[in-house]
Amino acid sequence: MPEPDLFLDAFTQALSGNDDALLPWWPDRTRGREGLRVYRNTVAKGLSDAIIASYPTVENVVGAEWLREAAHRFARDAPPVSGVLVDYGAAFPDWLDDFAPAQPMPFLPGLARLDRMWTEAHLAADAPPFDPEALLALSAERFDEVRLSLAPSARLARFATSLPDLWQTLRFQAPADALELDDDPQSILIWRPFNGVRAKVLCPAAAAFLDACHCGDSLAQAAASAQTCNPTSDLSQLFADLISLSVFTTLTPLEDTHNDRARFV
């Protein structure tokens, strides 16, 4: 390994706690360790700040001090693989599942996952919205030959409780006095139209329609999924409502090979 690469590898190990990794480059061990301590504290604060900035709803629940300590421990377990920290912390929600101090708050990883979806929607690529005029020249008989693509920013999730409602309250309104959840399943869409990232709790039929589009189903199959979910749905109104959200991008011929993305509902 070239000398610069050897040093960078040793420096990374030293930042993670192995002071001796840098011994070959230290003429004065005492001063070297003092300098390393400064670097280590700076890096630790930067990583903690990145986590805190990405998970504001979690902070609203547990407080800044609790989250900073959790972020510090997470950074030790999952150091960044890139110097760009805007996307750092994707594994934090899963890490919270096993974090002992979070066990009394089983809803916390779910709130973190929704915060992460928000970040992903914010960072996703831009795409022009779907032009509904493209449907005017298409007969209903051809709905099984085409599919609608979702915007790159679109993120969908389904929960067994009303966690999406709680998340929206905690993130966008005054913190709730009591963290209340009910057992009614909810699905949520987080996406970024032209006016910034938005979030919307979906009715079951709308969630089924978008899920089918996400998986590459035809327009006819997506409509059938929504109808199966709620036989009384007004599909024309549902479709118009979804188009108004600017969540679709293109109408394309159905691919020969089916999309293998996992369904979220």
N, C-alpha and C positions, 0 to 999 in steps of 0.2 A: 504494500500500500504506500503511495507517495507520502512524503513528509507532511504536506498540508492536510491530507486526509487523515493521517494518523493523529495529528493534533486535534482536528475537529471531532474525531471519534472520542478521543480522550476527554476533550472539553465537555462533550455531551454527557459522558459518564460522570464526570466531576459534578456537573450541575445536578445530576440525579442522586448525588450523595457519595460517590466514590472519589474522595479527595486524592487518593494515591495515584489515580490514573494520570495525573498531570505532573507527577514527580520528575520525569525526565526533562521537563521544560522549566522547572523551578530552581533557580540558583539559590533562592532564599525561601525555604518552606513556610516560615512564619508569615512573611509578607504575602506569599502566594495564597495561603489559605485565607488571609484577611481580604485580599482582593476577590477571591472566589466567592466569599460570603456575600459581598456586595452584589456581584453578578447574580448569585443564586436568589437573593431577596428581590432583585429587580425583575427577574424572570418569573418568579412565583407570583409577584403582584400583578404582572401583566397578564398571566394566565387566569388568575382569579378575577381580574377586572373583565376579561373577555367572557367568562362564564356568567358573571353577574349581569352584564349588559345583555346577554342572550336569553336570560331566564327571569324577566321582570315579574311574571306572575308568581313564580316560586318565591322570589324575594318578598312579595306582598304577603305571602302566607307565613314564611319562617323568619323573616327579618334579615337585615344585611349581614349581621355578625354570624348567624348560623350558616347562611349561604356562602360567605367568604371562607369559613372553615371547611365546609363541604367541597367548595371549589379547589381549595388548597390540597385536600386529600385526593380529589379526582385527578388533579394535575400530576401528582406523584405517581398515580396508577396508570394514567394515560397521557403521557407527554405528547406534545404536538409533533406532527410529521412534516409540518411546513412552517415557515416563518410568517405566513399570512394568517392572522388570528381571527379574521372576521368570520370564518367558517368553523372555528375551533369549538369543540364541545358537543359534537353530534352524538357521542356515546353517553353523554351525561344522564339522560333519562333512564337508560338501561342500567347504568351504574347505580342510580338511586334505588333501584329495586332491591339491591343487596346492601345498601348503606344502613347500618344498624340504627342510627339516630332518626332515620326516616320511617322506620317500621310502624310507629304509632300513627303515621299519616299515609295510609295506603293509596290515597288519591294523588299524592304528590308526584310520582313518576308520570301519571297521566297528564297532569298540568304541565309538566316539563316537556312532554312529547308535543303538546299543542304549541307551546312556546317555540319548540324546534321547528315545527311545521311553518310557523309564522316566519322564522328566519329563512327557511328554505324558499318560501314563496317570495320573500324580499330579494333574495339573491338570484332567483331563477332568470333565465334568459327572457328577453322580450319577444312577443309574437303578435302579429296583427290579429284583431278580433275577427270572428266569423262574420261573413256578409250574408245575411238571410236571403238576399236576392238569389243566391245560388240554389235555394230550394224551389224557387218559383218555376224553374224550367224542369223540375224533376217530378215525374208522376209518382203517385203513391205505390205503384207496382214495383218501382225501382228502389224502394226504401230498404229492401233486403240486399242491395248490391253496393251500398255506400256506408261509410262510417264517419262519425264526427270525432275529431281529435280535440282533446282538452288542452288548454293553455299550459305551457311548461311550468308555470307557477302553481297550477292547481294541486292541492293536497286534500285528500279525503280520508276521513277516519270515522270509525263507528265505536261507540262505547256502550257498555251494558247499563250505564247509569246516566244521569243528567250532568255529567262532568263538563260537556261543552258549555252549557248554560253557566255553570259555576266559573269556568275559566273566563268567559266573556265578562262576567261581573267583576272578577278580581283584576282583570287586565285593563278594562276600560272604564270602570266605575269606582266608586269608593269601596274600599275593602269591606266585605260582609262581616257583621258581628259574629255570625255563626256560619260555619262551612257546612251547608246542608246539601245532601244529594238524595235523589229519589231513584227508584228502580226502573224508571222508564228509559228504555234505550234511546240514544240520540246519535245522529250522524251529523258531521260538520264538514263544511267546505271552507278552506282557506286558500285564497288566491290573490293575484295582484292585477287588477285592471288598470286603466290609465291613471286613476286617482289614488293610487297607493294600495297597500295590502288591506284586504277585507276578510271578514269571517262571517259565516252564515250557518245557523243550524238548519238542517234540511228536513223536509217531510220525508217519510219512508219511500214514497214513490219517486221523488226527485233524487234521493240517494241511490236508489236502484238504477235509475236511468243513467246517472253519471258514472256509476260503477261499471255498468255495461260498456259505456263509451271508453272508459279507462282501460278496459280489458280488450278492446278492439272489436266488440260486437257490432253488427250492422245496426243501422238506425231502426229497422223493424224489430230487431231483437231487443234493443234498448227500450223501445216503446212497450214491447211485450213484458219485459221485466218490470217496468213501472206498473203496468196494468195488473200483473200477477200480485204485486206487492199490495196494491190498493185498487180493486176492481171498479170502484166508483170514481177514480181519478178522471178529471178532464184533461186528457193528454194534450190537446191543443193549447190550453191555457198553461199547463205545466211546461211545455216546450217553449212557449213564448216567454214565460217567466225566466227560464234558464238562459235563453238567448239574451235577454236584457241584462244579465249579469256579466256578459262578455267573458264567459268561461270557456267558450269553444273557439277554435282557430280555423280549421279547414274541414271541408267535406271531400273525402277521397274515396276511390273505389275500394271495396272490401278486399283485403289482402288474402292471398291464397292460404298462407299460413296464419293461424290464429295467434293473436297476442297471448303470451304466456304469463302476463302479469297476474299476480295474486289478487283475487277479489278482496275488497275491504269490507264488504257486507255479506 
